[in-house]
Amino acid sequence: MIVLAGCQTWTFSRRQTKLIQVCQPKMKRILLDIMIADRIRNKGLKKRSVMVDVATYTLLLKWLWGGHVARMEQDRWVYATTI
């Protein structure tokens, strides 16, 4: 997803997490061609689509990136700038 581009290096705050959680249903409505006037709740959107929760997925990606960096050689620039 384009929303998650570079999410491994983001510092997450509650505000950013909330913005991502608000953005996802809006994007689902566009993809499923559902208007707000149709009065379908977000729970109904979750049932209609098979997308994963973006906030949870970003945390998973951050953990995976952290493990990747931890296994790097110490002379790599990514390791030096991250840790």
C-alpha positions, 0 to 999 in steps of 0.5 A, spaced: 500 500 500 502 506 498 500 509 505 505 505 508 511 507 504 517 508 508 513 506 515 518 502 517 522 509 519 516 513 522 516 515 529 509 513 531 505 517 535 497 516 537 495 522 532 499 519 527 496 512 528 489 515 529 490 519 522 492 512 519 486 509 522 481 514 519 484 514 512 483 507 511 476 507 511 475 513 507 480 509 502 475 503 502 469 507 501 472 509 495 475 502 492 468 499 494 464 505 491 460 506 497 458 513 499 457 516 506 450 517 504 449 510 504 450 509 511 454 503 512 458 503 518 466 501 518 464 494 521 460 493 515 466 495 511 471 490 514 466 485 512 466 487 505 473 487 504 479 483 506 484 488 507 488 488 514 488 493 519 493 498 517 495 501 524 497 493 526 500 492 519 505 498 520 507 496 527 509 489 524 513 492 519 517 496 524 518 490 528 521 486 522 525 492 520 528 493 527 530 485 526 533 486 519 537 492 522 539 489 528 542 483 524 546 488 520 554 489 520 556 495 525 559 498 519 553 499 515 550 506 515 543 504 516 545 501 522 549 507 524 544 511 523 538 507 526 541 505 533 
